[in-house]
Amino acid sequence: MDDPREGGRLERKVNAQQFVDRFLKPHLDNLSGGIILEAGCGPGAISAAVANNYLNLSIIGIDISEDRINQANAKLTGLPNSTAIRANIYELPFPDNHFDFVYSRFLFEYLKEPVAAAKELFRVCKPGAKLLLQDLDGQFSFYPEVVPQLHNLLAKLTAETGFDPNVGRKLFSFGRAAGFSFLNAESECYHKVFGAIDDFNYGLWNLKLDIACNYLSRLVGQSRSANLKLHFLAALKDEDTILFSQLFTLTFEKPMSEN
């Protein structure tokens, strides 16, 4: 969703320091030096947190969006151990065996060719380097199912863009298909709204749906996309519904020998 508002929404949504402390620290604390890649860095909040916390490491963020890269580099100003560059996940501008650690958060849900992307990450990892993939599974799941035509509209979006609301459960197979050895997996509830949502998160959803509907209207028409947004927001404020999804975090390693 390459919308000028998307970078701000992403930054409001993530607690970058919390992500670094919980998911990256166990890996980065063991590196005395090296180069880190964030695949799909968005506006650069997590890259900046890594750069601030690990002055002995170099962090490079990549993203396909020029707007996100501009936002990221503005955030990374004054952090000489960091940079962000515009790059295609399928054709990374780095040599083989280049990175000591690679992580990607909420990128694979948007990829039409996730295995090809995982193979490219495998290529740029050094032997022995670790890869951390994190993404959602079961996005937009309501009970009761109170948003008419939601599944049909998501199917159209998937066919057009590759967006996969159930990608979390597939990360294991992507990493294995790319040649990585599997190390660890965690799964936990991510979206867990029981009854009416709070005002802050309602605002984030409202913005997300507004951005998404700008694109979805080209697929199914403005009336249907507007109707979807109306029903979705009403469901978020319904005291009798729940919204839920799972967060999958998987860690892989590139074997020391590819034979």
C-alpha positions in Angstrom: 0.0 0.0 0.0 2.2 2.8 -1.3 0.3 5.7 0.1 1.9 8.7 1.7 0.0 8.1 4.9 1.2 4.5 5.2 4.6 5.2 6.7 3.1 7.2 9.6 0.5 4.5 10.3 3.2 1.8 10.4 5.3 3.9 12.8 2.4 4.6 15.1 1.6 0.9 15.2 5.0 -0.6 16.1 6.9 -0.4 19.4 10.4 -0.6 17.8 12.3 -0.9 21.0 10.0 -3.6 22.3 10.5 -5.6 19.1 14.3 -5.2 19.3 14.4 -6.3 23.0 12.1 -9.3 22.6 12.9 -10.7 19.1 16.3 -9.4 18.0 18.4 -9.0 21.2 18.9 -12.7 21.7 20.6 -12.8 18.3 22.3 -9.5 18.1 23.9 -9.6 21.6 26.0 -12.5 20.3 27.5 -10.6 17.4 30.7 -8.7 18.1 30.4 -7.0 14.8 28.8 -7.5 11.4 26.2 -6.4 9.0 22.4 -6.7 9.6 19.7 -6.5 6.9 16.1 -5.5 7.6 14.0 -6.7 4.6 11.0 -4.4 4.3 12.2 -1.6 6.6 9.2 0.7 6.0 9.7 4.1 7.7 12.8 2.9 9.5 11.7 2.8 13.1 13.1 -0.7 13.9 16.4 0.0 11.9 16.9 3.1 14.0 16.3 1.2 17.2 18.9 -1.4 16.1 21.4 1.2 15.2 21.0 3.0 18.5 21.3 -0.1 20.5 24.1 -1.8 18.6 26.8 0.8 17.7 29.2 -2.1 16.9 26.8 -3.4 14.1 25.9 -2.0 10.7 22.2 -2.0 9.8 20.9 -1.7 6.2 17.2 -1.4 5.6 15.6 -2.1 2.2 12.1 -1.3 0.9 10.5 -1.2 -2.5 8.7 2.1 -1.7 10.7 5.3 -2.4 8.5 7.2 0.2 9.3 4.7 2.9 13.0 4.9 2.1 13.0 8.7 2.3 11.2 8.5 5.6 13.7 5.8 6.9 16.8 7.8 5.9 15.4 10.9 7.6 15.0 8.8 10.8 18.5 7.4 10.4 20.1 10.8 10.1 22.9 11.0 12.7 23.3 7.2 12.9 26.4 6.5 10.9 26.1 2.7 11.3 22.8 2.7 9.4 21.3 3.4 6.0 18.2 2.5 3.9 18.1 1.9 0.2 15.4 1.2 -2.3 15.6 -2.4 -3.5 13.6 -5.2 -4.9 13.4 -8.2 -2.5 13.8 -10.5 -5.5 17.0 -8.9 -6.7 18.9 -7.5 -3.8 21.9 -5.3 -4.6 24.3 -7.3 -2.4 27.0 -9.9 -3.0 26.6 -13.6 -1.9 27.3 -14.4 1.7 27.2 -10.8 2.8 25.0 -10.5 6.0 25.5 -11.8 9.5 21.8 -11.6 10.4 18.6 -10.9 8.5 15.1 -10.2 9.7 11.9 -9.4 8.1 8.6 -8.3 9.8 5.3 -8.2 8.0 6.8 -8.3 4.5 5.9 -11.8 3.3 2.2 -11.2 3.5 2.5 -8.9 0.5 4.7 -11.0 -1.7 3.5 -12.7 -4.9 6.6 -15.0 -4.9 7.5 -15.6 -1.2 9.8 -18.6 -1.9 11.8 -16.6 -4.5 12.2 -13.9 -1.9 13.4 -16.4 0.8 15.9 -17.8 -1.7 17.3 -14.3 -2.3 17.6 -13.8 1.5 19.4 -17.2 1.6 21.8 -16.0 -1.1 22.9 -12.9 0.8 23.2 -14.6 4.2 26.6 -15.7 5.3 27.0 -19.4 6.1 25.9 -19.7 9.7 23.9 -16.5 9.6 20.4 -16.5 11.1 17.1 -15.4 9.5 14.1 -14.2 11.5 10.8 -14.1 9.7 7.7 -12.6 11.5 4.2 -12.3 10.0 0.5 -12.7 10.7 -1.9 -15.5 10.2 -5.7 -15.3 10.1 -5.9 -11.6 9.5 -9.4 -10.0 9.5 -10.9 -12.9 11.4 -14.1 -12.0 13.2 -16.5 -14.0 15.2 -19.3 -14.0 14.4 -18.5 -13.3 10.8 -20.2 -10.0 10.6 -18.5 -8.4 7.5 -20.4 -9.4 4.3 -18.3 -10.5 1.4 -15.1 -10.0 3.3 -13.7 -13.4 2.2 -14.6 -12.8 -1.5 -12.9 -9.4 -1.5 -9.8 -10.7 0.2 -9.6 -13.4 -2.5 -9.7 -10.8 -5.2 -7.0 -8.8 -3.4 -4.9 -11.9 -3.2 -5.3 -12.8 -6.8 -4.3 -9.2 -7.8 -1.5 -8.4 -5.4 -0.4 -11.6 -3.7 -1.5 -10.4 -0.3 -2.0 -13.4 1.9 -3.9 -13.0 5.2 -2.8 -16.6 6.2 0.9 -16.3 5.5 2.1 -16.9 9.0 1.6 -20.7 8.9 3.5 -20.8 5.6 6.8 -19.2 6.8 8.2 -22.6 7.8 7.8 -24.0 4.3 9.2 -20.8 2.7 12.4 -21.0 4.8 12.9 -24.7 4.2 12.3 -24.4 0.5 15.0 -21.7 0.3 17.6 -24.0 1.9 17.6 -22.7 5.5 17.7 -25.0 8.5 14.8 -24.5 10.9 15.8 -23.5 14.4 12.7 -22.2 16.3 9.1 -21.1 16.1 6.9 -19.0 18.3 3.1 -18.3 17.9 0.9 -16.0 19.9 -2.3 -14.1 19.6 -1.8 -10.7 17.9 -5.1 -9.1 17.2 -7.3 -9.8 20.3 -10.2 -7.4 20.4 -13.1 -8.7 22.6 -16.0 -6.3 22.2 -15.6 -2.7 21.1 -12.1 -1.6 20.2 -10.3 1.3 21.9 -10.2 4.7 20.2 -6.5 4.6 19.4 -6.6 1.3 17.5 -9.9 2.2 15.9 -8.1 5.2 14.4 -5.3 3.0 13.1 -7.8 0.6 11.5 -9.8 3.4 10.0 -6.7 4.8 8.4 -5.6 1.3 7.2 -9.0 0.6 5.6 -9.0 4.1 4.0 -5.7 3.4 2.4 -6.7 -0.1 1.4 -10.0 0.9 0.0 -8.3 3.4 -2.4 -6.8 0.4 -4.1 -9.6 -2.1 -3.5 -12.1 0.3 -5.2 -10.2 -0.2 -8.5 -10.8 -4.0 -8.2 -14.4 -4.1 -7.0 -15.7 -0.6 -7.4 -16.0 2.3 -5.0 -19.4 1.4 -3.7 -18.4 -2.2 -2.6 -15.1 -1.1 -1.1 -16.8 1.7 0.9 -19.5 -0.8 2.1 -16.7 -3.1 3.2 -15.1 -0.3 5.3 -18.4 0.7 6.8 -19.2 -2.9 7.9 -15.7 -3.5 9.2 -15.6 -0.4 11.3 -19.0 -1.2 12.7 -17.8 -4.7 13.6 -14.9 -3.2 15.5 -17.3 -1.2 17.6 -19.7 -4.1 18.2 -19.8 -5.2 21.8 -20.7 -8.8 20.8 -17.8 -9.5 18.3 -14.2 -10.5 18.6 -11.3 -9.8 16.2 -8.3 -12.1 16.3 -5.2 -13.2 14.5 -1.9 -15.1 15.3 1.6 -13.8 15.1 4.2 -16.3 13.9 8.0 -15.7 14.5 10.3 -18.3 13.0 14.1 -18.4 13.1 16.3 -20.2 10.5 20.0 -20.7 9.9 22.0 -20.9 6.7 24.0 -24.1 6.9 27.7 -23.8 7.1 27.9 -26.0 4.0 25.3 -26.0 1.2 26.1 -29.6 0.3 
